[in-house]
Amino acid sequence: MSDPFSFADELGPKKIIHVHNPSVGLRGILVIDNVAIGPAIGGLRMAPDVSLEECFRLARAMTLKNAAAGLSHGGGKSVLFGDPSMPAEKKEQLIRCMASTLREESDYIFGPDMGTNEICMGWVKDEIGRSVGLPAALGGIPLDEIGATGLGVMHACDVAAASIGISLSGARIAIQGFGAVGKHAARFLAEKGAVISAVSDSKGAIVNPAGIDVAALIALKAAGKSVTELPGAKAAADVVSADCDILIPAARPDVIHEQNVESVRAKLVVSGANIPMTPGAEKRLHEKGILYIPDFIANAGGVICAAMEYHGSTKTSAFESIEEKIRANTEEVIRQSSKAGILPRQAAVNLALSRLRHAMSMRRFALF
Ligand code: NAD
């Protein structure tokens, strides 16, 4: 068993709680990392193989993401052991029990993550009155449906591309993953005149240098099919090495690594997914003169939208806020990276830490 104090450093975590209720088979963990800026917002992840370490790493990522985005929220995360495709009544019972057990932990606001969705957040809200990412029927802004994260990815692409002399209009884009993030990034980029030249999902990849019909692909996916079934599509081995201007990993972790980073042909990589590149791959891209925008800067649109929902905003103001924050942060990361000769990730971490440390300096006990 791992020692919970092995994760402790000057930023947190403030609290780690293991919850257990054998009457319903509940096993879960909550990590409240740092709440110097405000109560933590972070998703509830449900999977059979979650762990304390994963929960801590995700909670810390939220601390940095929320601080960088200038939200009035700290970072936290919760995990629930179980198969997310279990019968709905059983899943509801587990999630309600988890929420109820953590009722008094007002420093943590539940949000959706892998294995949970807006309906799950509706159950949490009903149980304890505290969650984000709610269905529209409960006054929520359905962030995956409207493409909050994909919108932010588009703005990060626009600012970063302009900094290296590329216009989005006519730029060739390759996207790995065509889910909540990838699909909407494709849609918003195509609206700006970009050419979506390669796309993949878990079943395979397709290319079309003249541009893939994004609306047709969205309809195909909505019908439960794979991108590989798009009529007239040409199959490809993968998108990491696609001939393109901008590459957007928007699926799994660690998909660009030391063994395939040399094959990247894009001039810019914008991370839609969380940790899609290993630290070694990011370093190598930088050495090769390929600009990349780190995950917690580029994919913060979802949590910005969630925080705005929590504070009673509308979709229109959430979209304005995503645009303003992600464009400003992307610019700042590029500027600091070039000025100080540091990796974009280091510049992004410095940006988040400067805000976090300032907040901590105003707290009597730093974290809370
Ligand atoms: P999703 O489940 O809606 O979509 C994932 C997509 O990736 C699917 O199209 C799936 O087929 C595809 N995929 C899976 N394995 C693949 C592989 N090996 N190669 C190519 N494609 C593959 O998930 P999502 O919500 O779009 O999240 C994607 C990533 O973005 C995750 O890392 C997630 O943590 C991160 N993220 C999501 C949000 C959000 O608002 N949804 C916000 C921030 C970060």
Residues whose N, C-alpha, C, O or C-beta is under 5 A from the ligand:
A	BS01	NAD	T149 Q176 G177 F178 G179 A180 V181 G182 S200 D201 S202 A250 A251 R252 G272 A273 N274 N299 G302
